[in-house]
Amino acid sequence: MCYPNDLYIHQDSNFDGKRLCFYGEGIANLSNYYIHGFPLFLTWNDRISSFATNTYRGKFYENPNAGGAQLWFAPNQRVRIGSSWWNDRISSVCLGSATYVCP
């Protein structure tokens, strides 16, 4: 279940397809999260094509553990990355807060 303030990531452009939500603070490796449905056992690693940030700010990373190229995001953004270099290349995400700064 997703809440209105969560960071929403979408498998497809235009905020379609499967969706995963994050809240809190810290780094998450997308290979640890599975997409439900067919085919089974697909992870979210390298599968993001759009996102909505709502109240969060932070970064997406090309590699696991906050490695590689970085894409900053700010609150209240709705971004389609389907036609950009970032499409299906995000492997980790960091949610920042007033007390936690993303690396």
N, C-alpha and C positions, 0 to 999 in steps of 0.2 A: 504494500500500500504506500502510495506517495502522498505527501502533504504539500500544501501550497508553497511553502518556503523552501522546499528541497531543490537541489540541483538535479535537473532532469537530463539524462542523455538518451538519445534515440538512435536506433540502428539505421534508420533510413532518413533521407533528406525530407524536408518539409515537416519534421517532427512526427513522422509516421513510423510504423513498424514496432518492434519490441522497444520497451522503455525500462530504464533502471534509474533509481533515485538515490541520492546521497544526502546526508546531513551530518552535522557535527564539525569536527576539524581533524586534519591529519592527511596522510597519504594512503591511497588505496591502489593496489595493483589490479587491473581489470581482468587479468587471467584467473583471479580468484572468484570471479562472478560468472555464473552460467546463464546462458540464454535459454529460457524454457521453450519447448516446442520442438519441431523437427528441423534439421537433424539434431539429435541429442548430443550432449557433451560439447557444444560450442561455447566458448567463453566470450566475454565482451572485449577481449584484447583485439585491437585493430578493427573494431566494428562500429565506431561512432561516426554518424554523418550529420547530426544536428544536436543542439543542446539549448536548454533554457536555464539561466542561472538564478532567477528569482532573487533571494536576499544574499546569495553567496558571492564571494570573490575568491580567486585562487588561480591555479594553473593546470593545464593539461601537459603531459609529457609524452614524447615519442617512445621512450623506453620504460621498462619497469623501474620501480624504486626511485622515481623522480629523476630519471636520466634522459639524456639527449636533448633535442630541441624542445623549447617551451612555448606554450600558447597561453597568454594571460587571459583571464575573464573577469568581468566586473559585475556587480549586481544589475538585475533587470535587463539582461541581454537575451535575445533569441537569435541564435546564429545557425545558419545552414553552411556546413563545411563540405557538402557533397561535391562541389566543383573545385575545391582548393587542394593544396598539397596535403593538408591535414586529414583529408577524408580517409577513413579506415587505417589510420596510423597512430592512434592514441593508445598507449599501453598503461598509463597511470594518471591519476588525478590527485590534486592536493586541494583541500578546502582550508582556507585561512580564516582567521578570526582576529579579534582585538588582542588576543594573547598568543596566537600562533601564526608565525610567518612561514609561508611556503619556501622551501629551498630553491 
